[in-house]
Structures are given as C-alpha cells and as structure tokens.
C-alpha cells in the first residue's frame, strides 16, 4: 500500500503551483529538510543591564577649548561646588534608579566593568547667585544657575548610552534658599536624568 504524504507536504505542493519560487520549499519539506533560520531569528540583541554607575567630577573646558554652548562664566564655578554636585548625584542616584549602585569615580570602582556605566558632565554655564538678593528683592534677582551637558557611557567599550543638557535655577526658598541647597537640587535633577536614560526614556 503506498505511503500517504503528510498533509503539510500536500499543502506546500499546492502552494508551489501557485507561487513562483515555492517549489524548492515544497521539495525540501517532502525530503524532511528543516528550513534554515532567517537572520532575524538566528540572531538576537543582548544588552547587559547596568547595575553600577561611576560618577565623575564634572569639568569645565579651558577657554581655548570651549564646548559648544559654554559661556565665559562657566569657568567661575568653584571646585567645591563640583564636589557638592558629585556627592549629591552619588546620594540621589540609588533612589532614582532602583537596584543601581552609585560610587565616586576614581575610588574603588564598580566590580564588573560590563555592568558599569560612567556619568560625566561638562559645565556649560554657572551663575553663583546671591541669597540676600533672592530673599530681599526676589523677582529672579540673585538667582543661582547651573547648566550641564550630561553624558552616560558604558565603561566596557565606552559606548554612549545617552547625552542631554540639564539646567537648574535657584530662585527662592526659605530665607531666599541656600546656594548649597540649589546645588543639591541640581544633583538630584542630574540623577533623575541618568535614571531615565537607564530606563531608555
């Protein structure tokens, strides 16, 4: 008694009569051959999740090597302010990005470079501000301003994950607001931006 062909072979044979180029597929199916996977199914993108961020001390480019958008007064930011911003980001980042550790760059370093990102920043503008003017005058007088271009790169290979500009201006607050509080508010804003970049937003 002749062996009956499987139903799917019969179906492919019918398709082969209707669609040009399908005859080879029907012949392979009859022979029991398995079609080779397409490029889309043969490869898959794999991205290692970031679980640790090293926060660098933000920097100001020299006058003769200014970054795009950098003002002359950017160079007036005190070194102490850069340290306050760095420490603030390290403190705020774990709150904004759950499961992510943040450390100061140049310290011990994150344990695994493949799951580590490096957050750097270029100071583009800085205005010291005056707390007394903010309290007694108001209307924007004495406002402190910080504007930075943030860059988040993978430590292993240096691939850029995100880049954006953020700015924060300290207008008021209790007793005019303190300059240190303004820097910490800016650090929190930078941490939020880094967390959004990790989430792909």
Sine and cosine of phi, psi and omega as CSV:
sin_phi,cos_phi,sin_psi,cos_psi,sin_omega,cos_omega
0.00,0.00,0.80,-0.60,-0.05,-1.00
-0.89,0.45,0.59,-0.81,0.00,-1.00
-0.98,0.22,0.76,-0.64,-0.01,-1.00
-0.98,0.20,0.66,-0.75,0.04,-1.00
-0.96,0.29,0.57,-0.82,0.05,-1.00
-0.86,0.51,0.43,-0.90,-0.07,-1.00
-0.87,0.49,-0.61,0.79,-0.06,-1.00
-0.94,0.33,-0.46,0.89,0.05,-1.00
-0.93,0.36,-0.66,0.75,0.04,-1.00
-0.87,0.48,-0.68,0.73,-0.01,-1.00
-0.89,0.46,-0.68,0.74,0.00,-1.00
-0.92,0.39,-0.55,0.83,0.03,-1.00
-0.90,0.43,-0.63,0.78,0.04,-1.00
-0.91,0.42,-0.66,0.76,0.01,-1.00
-0.90,0.44,-0.59,0.81,-0.04,-1.00
-0.89,0.46,-0.52,0.86,0.02,-1.00
-0.96,0.27,-0.32,0.95,-0.06,-1.00
-0.98,-0.20,-0.57,0.82,-0.08,-1.00
-0.93,-0.36,0.83,-0.55,0.06,-1.00
-0.89,0.46,0.63,-0.77,0.04,-1.00
1.00,0.06,-0.06,1.00,-0.02,-1.00
-1.00,-0.03,-0.17,0.99,-0.08,-1.00
-0.89,0.45,-0.63,0.78,-0.01,-1.00
-0.90,0.44,-0.61,0.79,0.02,-1.00
-0.90,0.45,-0.66,0.75,0.01,-1.00
-0.91,0.41,-0.63,0.78,0.01,-1.00
-0.91,0.41,-0.65,0.76,0.04,-1.00
-0.89,0.45,-0.65,0.76,-0.01,-1.00
-0.90,0.43,-0.64,0.77,0.01,-1.00
-0.91,0.42,-0.53,0.85,0.00,-1.00
-0.99,0.11,-0.06,1.00,0.01,-1.00
1.00,0.08,0.21,0.98,-0.01,-1.00
-0.96,0.26,0.56,-0.83,0.04,-1.00
-0.98,-0.18,0.84,-0.54,-0.01,-1.00
-0.85,0.53,0.62,-0.79,0.03,-1.00
-0.93,0.36,0.60,-0.80,0.00,-1.00
-0.92,0.39,0.55,-0.83,0.06,-1.00
-0.97,0.26,0.19,-0.98,-0.02,-1.00
-0.87,0.49,-0.56,0.83,-0.05,-1.00
-0.92,0.39,-0.58,0.82,-0.03,-1.00
-1.00,-0.03,-0.37,0.93,-0.05,-1.00
-0.98,0.22,-0.46,0.89,-0.01,-1.00
-0.86,-0.51,0.48,-0.88,0.04,-1.00
-0.61,-0.79,0.66,-0.75,0.01,-1.00
-0.96,0.27,0.69,-0.72,0.01,-1.00
-0.75,-0.66,0.89,-0.45,0.00,-1.00
-0.91,-0.42,0.83,-0.56,0.01,-1.00
-0.97,0.24,0.79,-0.62,-0.02,-1.00
-0.94,0.35,0.57,-0.82,0.04,-1.00
-1.00,0.06,0.77,-0.64,0.04,-1.00
-0.82,-0.57,0.05,1.00,0.00,-1.00
-0.47,-0.88,0.68,-0.73,0.01,-1.00
-0.81,-0.59,0.77,-0.64,0.10,-1.00
-0.99,-0.12,0.86,-0.51,-0.06,-1.00
-0.99,-0.12,0.90,-0.44,0.01,-1.00
-0.99,0.15,0.35,-0.93,0.12,-0.99
-0.95,0.30,0.85,-0.52,-0.02,-1.00
-0.88,0.47,0.48,-0.88,-0.10,-0.99
-0.76,-0.65,0.28,-0.96,0.05,-1.00
-0.87,-0.50,0.80,-0.61,0.01,-1.00
-0.94,0.35,0.51,-0.86,0.06,-1.00
-0.90,0.44,0.33,-0.94,-0.05,-1.00
-0.83,0.55,-0.63,0.78,-0.05,-1.00
-0.99,0.13,-0.05,1.00,0.03,-1.00
-0.74,-0.67,0.68,0.73,-0.05,-1.00
-0.88,0.48,0.59,-0.81,0.11,-0.99
-0.98,0.19,0.37,-0.93,0.03,-1.00
-0.87,0.49,0.79,-0.61,0.00,-1.00
1.00,0.04,0.02,1.00,-0.03,-1.00
-0.99,0.15,0.74,-0.67,0.02,-1.00
-1.00,-0.02,0.25,-0.97,0.02,-1.00
-0.91,0.42,-0.58,0.82,-0.07,-1.00
-0.97,0.24,-0.11,0.99,0.04,-1.00
-0.86,0.50,-0.54,0.84,-0.03,-1.00
-0.94,0.33,-0.18,0.98,-0.05,-1.00
-1.00,0.08,-0.05,1.00,-0.01,-1.00
-0.92,0.39,0.79,-0.61,-0.02,-1.00
-0.93,0.37,0.50,-0.86,0.03,-1.00
-0.86,0.51,-0.56,0.83,0.00,-1.00
-0.89,0.46,-0.59,0.81,0.01,-1.00
-0.91,0.42,-0.61,0.79,0.04,-1.00
-0.89,0.45,-0.62,0.79,0.02,-1.00
-0.93,0.37,-0.60,0.80,0.03,-1.00
-0.91,0.42,-0.67,0.74,0.01,-1.00
-0.90,0.43,-0.71,0.71,-0.01,-1.00
-0.87,0.49,-0.74,0.68,0.00,-1.00
-0.90,0.44,-0.60,0.80,0.01,-1.00
-0.91,0.41,-0.66,0.75,0.02,-1.00
-0.90,0.43,-0.68,0.73,0.03,-1.00
-0.87,0.50,-0.58,0.81,-0.01,-1.00
-0.97,0.23,-0.62,0.78,-0.10,-1.00
-0.99,0.10,-0.48,0.88,-0.12,-0.99
-0.84,0.55,-0.73,0.69,0.00,-1.00
-0.88,0.48,-0.42,0.91,0.04,-1.00
-0.97,0.22,-0.55,0.83,-0.04,-1.00
-0.99,0.10,-0.54,0.84,-0.01,-1.00
-0.85,-0.53,1.00,-0.07,-0.05,-1.00
-0.89,0.46,0.68,-0.74,0.01,-1.00
1.00,0.09,0.03,1.00,-0.01,-1.00
-0.94,-0.34,0.75,-0.67,0.06,-1.00
-1.00,-0.07,0.62,-0.78,0.04,-1.00
-0.84,-0.54,0.73,-0.68,0.01,-1.00
-0.71,-0.71,0.31,-0.95,0.06,-1.00
-0.97,0.26,0.79,-0.61,0.01,-1.00
-0.89,0.46,0.64,-0.77,0.00,-1.00
1.00,-0.04,-0.09,1.00,0.05,-1.00
-0.99,0.10,-0.84,-0.54,0.00,-1.00
-0.98,0.18,-0.47,0.88,-0.02,-1.00
1.00,0.06,0.46,-0.89,0.05,-1.00
-0.94,0.35,0.53,-0.85,-0.11,-0.99
-0.93,0.37,-0.55,0.84,-0.08,-1.00
-0.84,-0.55,0.95,-0.32,-0.02,-1.00
-0.85,0.52,-0.49,0.87,-0.05,-1.00
-0.94,0.34,-0.39,0.92,0.02,-1.00
-0.92,-0.39,0.42,0.91,-0.06,-1.00
-0.90,-0.44,0.63,-0.78,0.12,-0.99
-0.86,-0.51,0.41,-0.91,0.01,-1.00
-0.88,-0.47,0.82,-0.57,0.02,-1.00
-0.98,-0.21,0.87,-0.50,0.01,-1.00
-0.84,-0.55,0.30,-0.96,-0.02,-1.00
-0.50,-0.86,0.64,-0.76,0.09,-1.00
-0.95,-0.31,0.85,-0.53,0.03,-1.00
-0.95,0.31,0.87,-0.50,-0.02,-1.00
-0.98,-0.20,-0.46,0.89,0.00,-1.00
-0.39,-0.92,0.57,-0.82,0.04,-1.00
-0.48,-0.88,0.73,-0.68,0.12,-0.99
-0.75,-0.66,0.84,-0.54,-0.12,-0.99
-0.86,0.50,-0.70,0.72,-0.04,-1.00
1.00,0.09,0.22,-0.98,-0.03,-1.00
-0.63,-0.78,0.92,-0.39,-0.08,-1.00
-0.89,0.45,-0.61,0.79,-0.02,-1.00
-0.91,0.42,-0.68,0.73,0.03,-1.00
-0.90,0.44,-0.62,0.79,0.01,-1.00
-0.89,0.45,-0.59,0.81,-0.07,-1.00
-0.99,0.15,-0.72,0.70,-0.12,-0.99
-1.00,0.04,-0.49,0.87,-0.05,-1.00
-0.97,-0.23,-0.78,0.62,-0.01,-1.00
0.95,0.30,-0.37,-0.93,0.01,-1.00
0.82,0.57,0.54,0.84,0.05,-1.00
1.00,-0.01,-0.14,0.99,0.01,-1.00
-0.92,0.40,0.69,-0.72,0.05,-1.00
0.96,0.29,0.27,0.96,-0.04,-1.00
-0.92,0.39,0.66,-0.75,0.08,-1.00
-1.00,-0.04,0.67,-0.74,-0.04,-1.00
-0.72,-0.69,0.66,-0.75,0.10,-0.99
-0.71,-0.71,0.74,-0.67,0.07,-1.00
-0.73,-0.69,0.75,-0.66,-0.12,-0.99
-0.67,-0.74,0.57,-0.82,0.19,-0.98
-0.99,-0.15,0.91,-0.41,-0.02,-1.00
-1.00,-0.01,0.61,-0.79,0.08,-1.00
-0.72,-0.70,0.79,-0.61,0.02,-1.00
-0.91,-0.41,0.90,-0.43,-0.01,-1.00
-0.86,-0.51,0.49,-0.87,0.15,-0.99
-0.95,0.31,0.66,-0.76,-0.01,-1.00
-0.95,0.31,-0.63,0.78,-0.01,-1.00
-1.00,0.09,0.99,-0.16,0.00,-1.00
0.98,-0.20,-0.41,0.91,0.08,-1.00
0.98,0.21,0.24,0.97,0.00,-1.00
-0.90,0.44,0.71,-0.71,-0.01,-1.00
-0.97,0.23,0.78,-0.63,0.02,-1.00
-1.00,-0.10,-0.59,0.81,-0.03,-1.00
-0.24,-0.97,0.43,-0.90,0.12,-0.99
-0.52,-0.85,0.72,-0.69,-0.01,-1.00
-0.38,-0.92,0.33,-0.95,0.07,-1.00
-0.96,-0.28,0.70,-0.72,0.07,-1.00
-0.77,-0.64,0.48,-0.88,0.00,-1.00
-0.62,-0.79,0.48,-0.88,0.05,-1.00
-0.56,-0.83,0.70,-0.72,0.01,-1.00
-0.83,-0.55,0.79,-0.61,0.02,-1.00
-1.00,-0.04,0.97,-0.23,-0.05,-1.00
-1.00,0.00,-0.70,0.71,-0.13,-0.99
-0.47,-0.88,-0.46,-0.89,-0.05,-1.00
0.74,-0.67,-0.05,-1.00,0.02,-1.00
-0.86,0.50,0.82,-0.57,0.00,-1.00
0.83,0.55,0.57,0.82,0.04,-1.00
1.00,0.04,-0.13,0.99,0.00,-1.00
0.97,0.23,0.56,-0.83,0.01,-1.00
-0.99,-0.13,0.47,-0.88,0.03,-1.00
-0.90,0.43,-0.60,0.80,0.03,-1.00
-0.90,0.44,-0.66,0.75,0.04,-1.00
-0.89,0.46,-0.62,0.79,0.03,-1.00
-0.89,0.45,-0.64,0.77,0.03,-1.00
-0.92,0.39,-0.61,0.79,0.03,-1.00
-0.93,0.36,-0.60,0.80,0.07,-1.00
-0.88,0.47,-0.64,0.77,0.03,-1.00
-0.91,0.41,-0.65,0.76,0.03,-1.00
-0.87,0.49,-0.63,0.77,0.03,-1.00
-0.91,0.42,-0.63,0.78,0.02,-1.00
-0.91,0.42,-0.63,0.78,0.04,-1.00
-0.92,0.40,-0.62,0.78,0.03,-1.00
-0.90,0.43,-0.64,0.77,0.04,-1.00
-0.89,0.46,-0.67,0.75,0.00,-1.00
-0.90,0.44,-0.66,0.75,0.02,-1.00
-0.91,0.41,-0.64,0.77,0.00,-1.00
-0.91,0.42,-0.64,0.77,0.03,-1.00
-0.91,0.42,-0.60,0.80,0.03,-1.00
-0.90,0.43,-0.61,0.79,0.03,-1.00
-0.92,0.40,-0.52,0.85,0.00,-1.00
-1.00,0.08,-0.02,1.00,0.03,-1.00
0.97,0.22,0.41,0.91,-0.02,-1.00
-0.97,-0.24,0.00,0.00,0.00,0.00
